[in-house]
Amino acid sequence: MRGLVLHQSLRLHTDLPIPSLKPQEARIRVIQAGICSTDLQLIKGYMGFQGVLGHEFVGVVDDASETSLVGKRVVGEINAACRTCETCVNGRPTHCPHRTTLGIQGRDGAFADYLTLPVANLFAVPDSITDDQAVFIEPLAAACEITQLVSIKPADRVVVIGGGKLGLLCAQILGLSGCSVTLLGRHSESYTWLNNMGITVTSNPVDIPRDVDIIVEATGNPEGLSTAIELIRPRGTIVLKSTYHGKIPLNMAEFVIQEISLIGSRCGPFAPAIRLLEGGHIRVDPLIHGHYPLTEGMRAMEKAAQRGTLKVMLHMA
C-alpha cells in the first residue's frame, strides 16, 4: 500500500505492507485524512515519532474481529489503550501508560491506504455527515474536552488565542455555552462568519480587557501562552491546547502570585462531537483550504505548513 512515512525525513512510499489484523482490532480502508498542526510538529521532531503520519481520518472497515463492522464508515479515537491496567480500569484509557497513538506514538497513522485500530475505538459515522465533516470529528472532540475539564458559566468572559483549525473549533464549542467568546487570531478578517454565531474576532490583543476569566491557548506557539498570561485575571484559568516541540522558558512566579490555574487538554469525547455535526451546530466548511490526492502528499504538507492555511485534506482514492 501507499503511505506518507516519517523516517528522519518525510517521503511517500508505494510498497508498504498492508497492516495485518490483530485480535480485537479492525483494519480500515482510509477514504480521506486531515493534516493537523501536530503532524507538522512531528516532522520537526516532536515526540520522536517514526512511521506513517496522520490521525484525523474517515474510512471504511475492511476487516475486523467484530464482523458486523465490516463495510461501515467509521472514525476512530486515536489512543489505543490496553484496557486492563489500573489507569484504564479507573476510566482513564487515553492516559494508559501502555497505549499507542495513531500516527503519533508507536502506531502507524492515517496518511496511508489502510490503518488499524481497536474495535473499541471506532464510531460509526451517520449518513448525514459528509467525509469532509467526518475528518473534523477528532479535533472537534478535542475541543469538546474543554467543557469537561472546566466549568464555564454564561457570565464568563472567554478568549480563544489562535486562529487555526483547533482554535476555530474551540471558539464554536465555547460559544454554545452562552458565554462571551472572543477569538484572538492573526487572520481575524477572514473569520467574519463567526460573528453570525455570536463570537467576536480580533487580531489585536489591545482590544481585549485584561480581566479574562478563561483562556484557551491554541496557537501552537509559546508566544500564545505569554499572551494568555497577560490577559488572564487573577485566579483565572488557562487551558493549554498547544503542543510545542522542545522546551520553553516560563516564569512560573505569575502563576503563583496571581493564583492562575493551568490545565492541559488533549483528546476528547467523540459521541458529542458527532452529535454536534449531525445537528448542524458546528461549521467546518470555512476551515478547509485544500484537497490533495495521497500521491501529492508532499505538496499537501507544504501547503498545510504555509501561514494562514487551515485544514488540508488528503484523499486516498
Buried (B, 14 or more C-beta within 10 A) or exposed (E): BBBBBBEEEBEBEEEBEBBEBEEEBBBBBBBBBBBBBBBBBBBEEBBEBEBBBBBBBBBBBBBBEEEEBEEBBBBBBBBBBBBEBEBBEEEEBBBBEEBBBBBBBBBBBBBBBBBBBBBBBBBEBEEEBEBBBBBBBBBBBBBBBBBEEBEBEEEBBBBBBBBBBBBBBBBBBBBBBEBBBBBBBEEBEBBEEBEEBEBBBBBEEEEBEEEBBBBBBBBBBBEBBBBBBEBBBEEBBBBBBBBBBEEEEEEEEBBEEEEBEBBEBBBBBBEBBBEBBBEEEBBBEBBBBBBBBBBBBEEBBEBBBEEEBBBBBBBBE
